[in-house]
Amino acid sequence: MKLVFFTVFISCLLFSCSEDSDQKNNFINEWTSDKSIQLNKNIVEDEELNIKAYLAHFKNLKMKESGTGLRYMIYENGDGEKAQSGDSAFVNIRIQLLDGTFCYQTDSSELDEFLIDRNHIESGVNEAVQFMHKGDRAKLIIPSHLAHGLVGDRDKIPPISILFVDIHLVDLVK
């Protein structure tokens, strides 16, 4: 009896696995580049609606929009040079999700340093810093395609997440 039960169990398991494998293969074979493009367009449209709703709620955020979809607002002006691609930027940064969930913040005793446009930092931060001068403070809304995209950072930032960033460009080295 145990042998019959075991045989039936193994057969069901194998049949189930082959069905899952067939379904997965069918899904992969049916997926097209057009479907990928449409998925990405839908994500961008949804994020745009979320960002507009957020800004409608927080009317004090008078943000400019770049051609890539980055929103930025310099709320405190510095008096230094303008940042450029290739400069070393020294920043204090606080990153949270658009819903207010805290993700990361620069340690108060240190500054984050990165080479503008030549680093692992979110492309939205690289773009925004180039609108800033040394000493500026800015608030940013970064759509997922300019942040961590479809996978998130596999730690505190989930996939397809819009980021709200507060950044202070403390220093620049040309």
N, C-alpha and C positions, 0 to 999 in steps of 0.2 A: 504494500500500500504506500509506504514512504517513497519507494522508487517511482511509482506511478505519479504521485504528487510532485516529486522533484522533476520528473521528465516533463510534466505539463507546465510547471512553473518556468523551467528553462526555455521551453518552446515559446511560451507567451512572451518571455523577456526578449528572446531573439527576434520574434516577429514584431514586437513593439519597437525595438531598436531599429530594425530595418525600415519600418514605416516612418520613424522619425528621420532617419537618414534620407529616405526618399523624399519626404516633405521638405527637408532642408535643401536637397539638391534641386527640387522643383523650384523652390523659392529663389535660389541662386540663379538658376537657368532663366527664370522669368524676370529677374531684375535687369533693368537696362540703364544706360547712362541717362536717358531721358527721365527715368524715375528718380535717379539720384539728383538730377538738376531740379526737378519739381519738389523733392523733399527739402532741399536746401532753400529754395524760394519760399516754401511754406514756413520754414523756421525763421527766415529773415522777416517775413511779413508778420508773423506772430510776435517776434521780438520788437518790431517797430511799433506795433499796437501797445505792447506792454510799456515801452519807453514813453510813448506819447501819453498814456494814461498816468504814468508816474509823474511826468512833468506837468500835466494838468492838475494833479493833486498838490504838487509842491511848486506853486507858482513863483516862489522866491528864487528858484533856480532858472536864471535867464541864460540858457546855454546856447552856444553856437553849434552848428552841425557841419562836420567836414564831409567831403565827398564819399568817404568810406562808411559813414554812419556813426562815427565817433561823435559824442556830444561832449563839450568842454566849456568850462566857465572859469576864467581867472578871477578870483575874488580878492586877491591881495597882490598888488604890483610890487615887484622888486625893482632894483635900479641897475642890475647888471647886464652883461651881454646876453644876446639871444642864443639859445641852444641850437646846435646844428648837428647833422649826421656826422658821426665819428668822434664827437666830443665825449669826454667822460663826465657823466652826470652823477652827482651825489644828492640823494633824495631821502626824505622821510615820506613814507607811504602807508596808507591804511586802505585795505581792500575788504569790501564786503559785497554780498549779493544785493541785488536790487530790492529784495524783500527785507534788507537790514541784517541778515545773518552775517556775523563777523567771520572773516577768513584769516587775514594776515595783517600784521602791523610791524613796521620797523622798530627794532629795539631802541628804546629812548636814549641809550648811551652810544648808539652807532648810527651810521648812515648806510643806506644801500648804494652801491656804486655799480654802474653799468656803462658800457660804450653804446651810445645812441645808434640804433639800427644795426648793431653788430653784437647781438647778445641773445639770451634766451627769454628776455622779458617780453610780456604780452605786446603784440604789435601795436595795439591801441595806446599803450603807455609810451612806446617809442614815438608814435605819431604825435601824441599830445605834448610831450616834452619839447618838441620842435616848435610849438606855438608859444613857448614860455621863455622868460628871461630869468637869469640868476636872481633868486630871491622871491620869485612868484609862487603863489599858492593857487592851486586849481582843483576843481571838482570835475570828475569825468564819469560819463556813463559809457561803458564799453560793451558793445554787442558781442555775443559769443564768438563770432567769426574773427574778431580782433583780439580775442582773449584766449580761452582754452578749448574752444570749438566743441566738437562732437564727443570728446572723451573727458573733458574736465582736466584737472591736474592730478587726479587719482588720489587726492588727499582731502582737502577741504573745499575745493571748488567742484561741484557736480558737472556732469556733461550739459552742454547747451545752456550755460549760465551767463546772464548779463551781469556785469560787474559795476559797482559804484565805487569810485576811487577818489580819495583825497590825497593830493600829492603836493609836497613842498620841494621846489628845486633849490636846494641849499647852496650848491656850488657847482661850477663847471670848470673843467680843465680842457683847454683847446689842444 
